[in-house]
Amino acid sequence: MIKFKDVVFVYPTKDILDGITFEIERGDHAVLIGSNGSGKSTLVKLMLDPDIYTYEGDIHKDENMRIAYVDQFVEHEDSDVTAYDFLAEPFIELQARIDETCAKMADEDAPEDIFDRYQNCLDEMDAVDGYNYDSNIHKELAVAGISHVADVPVNKISGGEFKLLSIVRSMLMKPQLLVMDEPDVFLDFENLVGLMKLINDYDGTILSITHNRLLLSQCFNKVLHLENEKLQQFPGTYAEYNRAMLETKLEMHELTSKFDDFIAEQRVLVEKMRKEATETTDSKKGKQLRARSSYLDRIIAMREDYPFLETEKYDFSFPEAGESESDGQNTVSIKDYSLSFEREILHDVNFDISCGDKVAFVGANGTGKSSLLKDVYKLLSDENPDNIRMFSQIYDDGHSTLSGGERNLKQLEEICESEAGILILDEPTSHLDIYAQAALERAIKAYKGTVLMVSHDFFTVTGCADRIMLLENGTLREQSPRAYRKSVYKKYFDSDIFETERIRKETEMRVNALIADKKYDEARELLKTKE
């Protein structure tokens, strides 16, 4: 369907792609991964419309291939049409074109190609299964878990529900390739599960950029990894790819360790020859030194790091000022809180948070989580602005050239440089690559201060929070982390997929630690036990 061969692409100030080659084949559910700022969105833009860019190499797409694109920032339509009508609209328009073309066929002055136009319309209707659009719409709404919005005006549904609708609409049009750029961004957990089911139920070809660990572990059968201007493709799941990379890393580090010992020996030899050359007038010694030095330079140049192995480069460290002598005392005390916009969102909300607590506010989109967090931030910053910092999911640093992930990394770096004892984090893992997510979670757990966060990331919530505040039905109730995990498993999954992912990540970290200590046999045995 799409082939890149030896493609080189650069911006005036930055190299993006350096001779990359890969192929997307019919039926692939491919995921494009890579660290923040590695050029994933740029690669997608080049794929969608290569004619407007200057590049080297070859990009081949099947002729007349229909591609649908879902941007990470889907603009919520301000319309009073129902969700059902929003999905049905392209089919109704196509049927109207068929009827109009058919009517013109009886006109004596009809264009000569009117029959071809009519046939093209019929072919298009067949291609999208347009005659069955009603049943297809209801089926896809059910798969996504949003059948309840079918008769609701689109301007009355949540942003996450509208994003799912946009994805459903693209899928219903049966493109030959569906491209999605971080489709999970801003989805609440329930909608994220709906997206997972949509992807897995879809029988077409998909290329998606995502850092979401639920989607990575459950949805894809091909991995495209873009890192340091290079790309490699792997035919398999993300878990299989991760294991293959660990095995490769083990082999390469073992080989490199021996290679480095050889280089060290050659350095000693060169220095010995250099000393001898300075102590004699024999020109032969100088020639031998130059030859050996040149040889050393060549073998050092051969020892290049494999760009896909060493990607975890984040080390967040939140302020030590988080430690407080007032442990156990209330940091936040909220009494009879209410929140209304066009309707009442929250009422009779009461909770206390003690110094050092790590609290996660969870719930569907539109339940008031972010607004509550902002009000708490305003209350505390009025009292002591130097002791509190907030991470916002909508952040403008004035540098539009930065990716969403790079902007959020910049926010986190600013927080790390502060002396705050309270952190307010609104969707802190959004746009971050998986390595940055893991580093952020380690920093939250190590932080001695108080954390209040909103997150739809189950891994972040269950890995970092010691208290769960669930917002639903207009109020708040507290759950233990254990009870929250059990409720999620019972409602959404047949197996403990999160425990499987936790074990996979723990194994990865242990193997990496053993490799770093050059305990290669132990690392190999650990991988064997986890097969």
ZIVEN-V147987 format. One record per run of one state. SS is the DSSP state (h for helix, s for strand, l for the rest). FROM is the first residue (numbers start at 1). TO is the last residue. If there is no record, write none. Layout:
SS_FROM_TO, SS_FROM_TO
This chain:
l_1_1, s_2_11, l_12_13, s_14_24, l_25_28, s_29_33, l_34_39, h_40_48, l_49_49, h_50_52, l_53_55, s_56_61, l_62_66, s_67_70, l_71_81, s_82_82, h_83_104, l_105_113, h_114_127, l_128_129, h_130_144, l_145_146, h_147_149, l_150_152, s_153_153, h_154_156, l_157_158, h_159_172, l_173_176, s_177_181, l_182_188, h_189_201, l_202_205, s_206_209, l_210_212, h_213_218, l_219_221, s_222_227, l_228_229, s_230_234, l_235_237, h_238_278, l_279_282, h_283_302, l_303_319, h_320_322, l_323_329, s_330_340, l_341_343, s_344_354, l_355_357, s_358_362, l_363_368, h_369_383, l_384_384, h_385_387, s_388_391, l_392_403, h_404_416, l_417_421, s_422_426, l_427_433, h_434_446, l_447_449, s_450_454, l_455_457, h_458_464, l_465_466, s_467_472, l_473_474, s_475_479, l_480_480, h_481_492, l_493_496, h_497_516, l_517_519, h_520_529, l_530_531
